Amino acid sequence: MKIFEAIRKDHDIQRKLLDELIETSGDSERRTQLFEAVKHELKIHEDAEERHFYKPLISDDMMQDHARHGIAEHHEIDELVEKLEETEQDSSAWLKYAKDLQHKVLHHLEDEERTFFQLAGKVLTEKQKEELATKYVAFMDKCRNGVA
């Protein structure tokens, strides 16, 4: 497996969780559970991606601006998560922020999949793509199993 497939699998998880989250209503147990799952997935994905994808690419002249942009978008996503944490779940503002989060995350995922992956594919060797995937998946597995 190459790094792109590993990341794309996690992107699909994020898309599914966000779709389910915005379908919830009120201060419900389901909304709380999904929000916790979304927060966890976004956090561990950001950490893994920044360590095992952006970091190896940021020193490359062609990739530096793209990597910085991706990291900046991670921070914007984190800010939206914080807004959701500070807002009552049964308010209309909460759903608006959840939809904003979904929009921001989907935009970020599309940027990566349509632009960043193609450029990174030109910079990384086949061996690097496989090694990064191995490290990325191992990190994600540790985080999902509560080890990291």
SVG drawing of the C-alpha trace seen along z (x, -y; Angstrom):
<svg xmlns="http://www.w3.org/2000/svg" viewBox="-33 -30 47 32">
<polyline fill="none" stroke="black" stroke-width="0.4" points="0.0,0.0 1.2,-3.5 0.6,-6.6 -2.1,-7.9 -4.3,-4.9 -3.8,-4.8 -4.8,-8.4 -7.8,-8.1 -9.2,-5.2 -9.2,-7.5 -10.7,-10.3 -13.6,-8.0 -14.1,-7.4 -14.2,-11.1 -16.7,-11.7 -19.0,-9.0 -18.9,-10.2 -19.5,-13.8 -22.5,-12.8 -24.0,-10.9 -23.2,-13.8 -25.1,-16.4 -28.2,-14.1 -28.5,-14.1 -30.6,-16.5 -30.8,-18.0 -28.8,-17.1 -28.9,-13.4 -26.7,-10.5 -26.1,-9.7 -25.0,-13.2 -22.6,-13.1 -21.2,-9.7 -20.7,-10.8 -19.1,-14.1 -16.7,-12.3 -15.9,-9.9 -15.4,-12.8 -13.1,-14.7 -11.0,-11.6 -10.7,-10.7 -9.8,-14.2 -7.2,-14.6 -5.4,-11.3 -5.5,-11.8 -4.1,-15.3 -1.3,-14.0 -0.5,-11.0 -0.7,-13.1 1.5,-15.9 4.1,-13.4 4.1,-10.9 3.1,-12.9 3.5,-16.6 6.8,-16.6 8.7,-14.6 7.4,-16.9 7.7,-20.3 11.5,-20.6 10.8,-20.2 10.5,-23.5 7.7,-22.4 5.7,-21.0 6.4,-23.5 3.5,-25.9 1.1,-23.0 2.2,-21.3 1.9,-24.6 -1.5,-25.2 -2.6,-21.7 -1.3,-22.3 -3.1,-25.7 -6.4,-24.0 -5.9,-21.5 -5.7,-24.4 -8.9,-25.9 -10.6,-22.5 -9.5,-22.4 -11.0,-25.8 -14.3,-24.7 -14.2,-21.6 -13.6,-24.0 -16.6,-26.1 -18.7,-23.0 -17.4,-22.0 -18.4,-25.4 -21.9,-25.5 -25.0,-23.8 -25.7,-20.7 -29.5,-21.5 -29.0,-25.0 -29.3,-25.8 -25.8,-27.3 -24.4,-23.8 -25.8,-22.3 -24.5,-25.3 -21.0,-24.9 -21.2,-21.1 -22.1,-21.8 -19.3,-24.4 -16.9,-21.7 -18.2,-19.2 -17.7,-21.8 -14.2,-22.7 -13.1,-19.0 -14.5,-18.0 -12.7,-21.0 -9.5,-19.9 -9.8,-16.3 -10.5,-17.3 -7.5,-19.6 -5.3,-16.7 -6.8,-14.1 -7.0,-16.1 -3.8,-18.3 -1.5,-17.5 -1.4,-13.7 -0.5,-14.2 2.3,-16.6 3.6,-14.4 3.5,-11.5 6.1,-13.3 8.4,-14.0 8.3,-10.8 9.9,-7.6 7.9,-4.4 9.9,-3.1 9.1,-6.3 5.4,-6.1 5.3,-2.5 7.5,-3.4 5.3,-6.4 2.2,-4.3 3.6,-1.7 4.5,-4.4 1.2,-6.2 -1.0,-3.1 1.0,-1.9 0.5,-5.3 -3.2,-5.3 -3.6,-1.8 -1.9,-2.7 -4.1,-5.8 -7.3,-3.9 -6.3,-1.2 -5.6,-3.8 -1.8,-3.0 -0.5,-6.4"/>
</svg>
